[in-house]
Amino acid sequence: MIAQIEHNGALRSINLDNGIDLSIRNDFSGNSPIFYKSEHPSLKTYSYGNFIGDLKKGGSCNVNQVNLNIHCTGTHTESIAHIFDSDETISDVCPIGLVPAFLVTTDLQEKSQTDESYHCDFSDELLITEKSLRKKSINSCDALIVRSLPNDSSKKNKNYDVNPAPFFTNDAIDYINKLNVKHLLVDIPSIDKADDGGELGNHKRFFKQGRTISELLYIPNNLKDGFGFLSIQIPNWALDAAPSRPIFYPT
């Protein structure tokens, strides 16, 4: 189905049947990405009395209970309530409709290659910098999707405690704020260093009422940088965050 959407005075066409899934599939096989010493998501068959929720064991239907760390085991979207005492849940702020979005791919830099700052000490970690983002001529949009290089399928099941993830400099987040981005989506487990002394400084720099951050995406290499429209699909949960399925529609 072809839809036409007016944006900034121009009529844009998208194919609603050809959306690109930017989430990491969770098959509960112990093969998900993990972060911050989290356990993998797991399933347990529900049983009660004579009922067992497993067709293979003679049950009338399949019924599973899920154990899931939302923030550390797969694609998720979070609200300001993740780091501040707020009544604003993810269902309150995650957009229901399509939002204009811009996808960029960025190289990583080492500390020795930049003079940009971070709010705590860091040494040899890899960084997403303001300089690398500025090279991309980003159009101001409600949503910004950042794909980091190298981009290979190991992101779908990487143990980030063994392979530390890159993170954004403070300068990069300040630049994103200047672009008036409301929804920031990244393919790393956090926009902050895994251990920044509990400050979560970049989260605090970015979050305002109505904003969201989506982390642990996987963005296919064949998807070109540029403008499109974004749908962030989540369950209607009254929590600070929820598992999510961002769908990108290039124009």
Stockholm file with secondary structure:
# STOCKHOLM 1.0

chainA/1-251         MIAQIEHNGALRSINLDNGIDLSIRNDFSGNSPIFYKSEHPSLKTYSYGNFIGDLKKGGSCNVNQVNLNIHCTGTHTESIAHIFDSDETISDVCPIGLVPAFLVTTDLQEKSQTDESYHCDFSDELLITEKSLRKKSINSCDALIVRSLPNDSSKKNKNYDVNPAPFFTNDAIDYINKLNVKHLLVDIPSIDKADDGGELGNHKRFFKQGRTISELLYIPNNLKDGFGFLSIQIPNWALDAAPSRPIFYPT
#=GR chainA/1-251 SS CEEEEEETTEEEEEETTCCEECSCCCCSSSCSCBCTTCCCCEEEECEETTEESCGGGTCSSCCEEEECCTTTSSCEEECGGGTSCCSCCHHHHSCSSCEEEEEEEECCEEGGGCCCCCSSCCCSCEEECHHHHHTTCCCCCSEEEEEESSCCGGGGTCBTTTSCCCEECHHHHHHHHHTTCSEEEESSSCSSCSCSTTCCHHHHHHCCTTCEEEESCCCCTTSCSEEEEEEEECCCCCSSEEECEEEEEEC
#=GC SS_cons         CEEEEEETTEEEEEETTCCEECSCCCCSSSCSCBCTTCCCCEEEECEETTEESCGGGTCSSCCEEEECCTTTSSCEEECGGGTSCCSCCHHHHSCSSCEEEEEEEECCEEGGGCCCCCSSCCCSCEEECHHHHHTTCCCCCSEEEEEESSCCGGGGTCBTTTSCCCEECHHHHHHHHHTTCSEEEESSSCSSCSCSTTCCHHHHHHCCTTCEEEESCCCCTTSCSEEEEEEEECCCCCSSEEECEEEEEEC
//
